[in-house]
Amino acid sequence: MSTSRSLLAAVLLAACSATAPTHASETPLTDCLDLSSGYQVTRFGTQYLLLKDGDDHYRLGFSGGSCAAIAVSTQVQIATEGQSNRLCPAKTQVRTKRDSCVVREVVPVDADEYERYARRNRR
């Protein structure tokens, strides 16, 4: 019976980590923007990367639904068509030392939502 409980716990944990942060008024980014060199990122599982640049906050979703490269990396670089610190709704890549992932959408989020999911990630 402990095997069943362990399996159930693993399934529940996976389901919780796969839950996407959502906000009713989210509208994906439509234009490119240049990030400062001091932007900060935090992972939300492998499905999303949360980005903070000054007072602006974004959630990046990946093609294929996830980015395994961010799971183990402590540093990421964001670039679009070879231009570092450029964030666009299309053709942006998140690069780590080991691999890179293509960003499929960039959604602005508010500071409270960013902090809520960043705290959840730290647990």
N, C-alpha and C positions, 0 to 999 in steps of 0.2 A: 504494500500500500504506500510506502514511502516513495517508491518510484513513481507512482501515479501522482502523488502530491508534488514531487519535484518537476515532473513534466507539466503539470497544471501551472505551477509557479513560473516555469520558463515561458510557457505560452502567454500567460498574463503579462509578464514583464515585456515580452516582445510586442504585445499589443499596445501597451502603454507607451513604449518608446517610439512606436510607429505613428502615434497620434500626432497629427499635424497641428502646429499652432495656427489658429484661425482668428480672424477679426472680420466682423460683418462688413466693414467699409473698405476692405482692401482692394486697391486698384493697382495692377502691375505697372511697373515703370515703363514709360514709352520712349524716353530719350536717354542718351548716354550722359554720364557724369564723371567728372574727374575726382578721385578720392585723394585725400591728403595722405602724406606718408605715414601719419600716425593712426590710421584706421585700426580698429580692433575687431576681432572675430571670435565667435564662440560657436561650438557645434551644438546641434540639436539632433542627436543620433547621427545617422549617416544620410538622413533625408534632407536636412537643411543646414545651412550655414547662416548664422545671424551676424550681421555686420553693423558696427557703430562707427560713424565718422562725424566727429563733433556732436552736434545736436540731431543728426540724421541717423535713422535706424532702418535696416532693410533685412528681409529674409530672402535668401537665395535658394531656389529649388534646382535640382539637377536633372539632366536628360537621363532617362532610364530609371528615375525615381530615387536614386541615391548616389552617394560618392564614397566608396570604401576608403579612398585615399585620405580623407579627413579624419577618419576614425583613430588613426595612430599618429598623426602628424601634429607637431606643436607649432608649426609655422606654415602659413599659406600665403601665396601671392595671387593677386587678382590682376588679370590682364585681358585686353581685347585686341585681337589682331596684332599682337606683339607690343602693344602699348601698355606698360605697367600702370597700375592704379587707375585704370579706366574700366568703369562698370557700365555695361550696356544690356538692354533687354535681349539681345541676341549676340552670338559669337564670343561671349565672355567665357574665360576659362579660370578655374581655380587650380593652381599648381601647388604641389607639395614636392618634397625631395624625391619621392618615389613615383608619383603618378600625377595625372591631371584629370579634371572632370569638366564637362561642358555645362554651363549654367543654362537652364531652360526658362527661368523666370526670376524676376527681381520684384519683390513686393515691399513697398514702404510700410513700416510698422511704427507704432508710437513707442515712446521710451518705456512706458509701463509694461507693455507687452514684451519688449526686448528683455527687460530686467526679469520679468516673471519666468520666461523660458530660459534665460541664462542661469537663474537660481535653480530651476528644475534640473538643468544639466549638471550642476555642481554636486548634486546629491549622490 
